[in-house]
Amino acid sequence: MKDYSYVERFSRLGLGLFVHFGLYSRVGKGEWYLKNNKRAKREIYEKNIEKFNIKKNWAKDLVKTAKTLGAKYITLTTRHHDGFSLYDTEGLCDFDAPHSACGRDLVSEFVAACKESGILPVFYHTLLDWRAPEYQNDFGAYIDYLVKSLEILCKNYGEIGGFWFDGMWDKPDGDWQEDRLYGTIRKYQPNAVIINNTGLNELGKLGHIELDGVTFERGTPFTVGGGERPIFGEMCQVLNDHWGFAKGDCNYKSVKELIENLVDARVCGCNLLLNTGLRGDGSVNQTDKAILSELGKWVKANGEFVYGARYCALTAENADVCKGEDCYFVAVKETPMAADINVQRNEELKKITLGFEGKDGVWLDDNSKIKLNKGSFTVKPFEYGKSLSVRIAKFKGE
């Protein structure tokens, strides 16, 4: 029987940083600029390769941001739909980072920075291609090109955490030769998870037998698994409206909403993959960095939940329940602060009734004890000066 322990290990990482980075980063109008902007001209767009100058320490700075967030892995766009690769394609084409103004293999720098800091590197790779003529005219030849690209990524960077594919939804009836695609990865990277994004319309849909995870792109996650083999779920989310850097996009989500996204994912045993789009020089823009840092404060206070939560069927009134290694976590949303006017007036605070026997309860963020009364407890407000939105209680269990 095949050993799927690598799937379990990945599912316990809890939180990852998604990174969209490519030639489109220089334009600053999102990763789909070529398709969604009527004024975009490919010949003008591709001239950005002559100005693709990337900061020397971009990868180390990126990893530092991921560590501040509390992310355990980073998924980087090694090639996006425009066909530009951040890695050395070894003669497959000249539309890659080594042939750009920076003249470097950026995937190599990314992997080195990740491994130096204990972050797991994961490779996003597009399946569709707006540039390769074979994609439209000779699909079999295009698959050959795609497989050779994957072989380079599998063989040249040491052991990696996984592959995150995207774009099969563009040709739902095409012969993608999935056995061959995934078999290439299994040959060279047997412990790498394989994910194929189902897009916006088929969230959580199971696919090929070799796939290890299912995706929830900007959607509400639910518990997956229970089939012939273990799989995990991953909710991918943007900070604003675009995956790639868009200087005109200020429609940012609140830190509170992102915390709740993370809680929703972990309660049902899914990871959260939270995106940032790098600027044209490879830097994280300041707004993204600030939001990720603020979210990281909550992650640090509740790390045991973020990295240890697993789905369970237990419930609680007015809260969500999941299992830990030898405990249960109860997630309480909309926790007030002690200076809230309703608290000052001694109005009734939220009451949580457990659907299981809870023992030795504590709040993770300050380790204060929880007093149970016939299986229920009143939510303790945050002290003045602290407001973390969601509070996680921990109870001893099997």
Secondary structure, 3 states (H helix, E strand, C coil): CCCCHHHHHHHCCCEEEEEECCCHHHHCECCCHHHHCCCCCHHHHHHHHHHCCCCCCHHHHHHHHHHHHCCCEEEEEEECCCCCECCCCCCCCCCEHHHCCCCCCHHHHHHHHHHHCCCEEEEEEECCCCCCCHHHHCHHHHHHHHHHHHHHHHHCCCCCCEEEEECHHHCCCCCCCHHHHHHHHHHHCCCCEEEECCCCCCCCCCCCCCCCEEEEECCCCCCCCCCCCCCEEEEEECCCCCCCCECCCCCCCCHHHHHHHHHHHHHCCCEEEEEEECCCCCCCCHHHHHHHHHHHHHHHHCHHHHHHCECCCCCEECEEEEECCCEEEEEECCCCECCCHHHHCCCCCCEEEECCCCEEEEECCCCCECCCECCEEECCCECCCCCCCCEEEEEECC
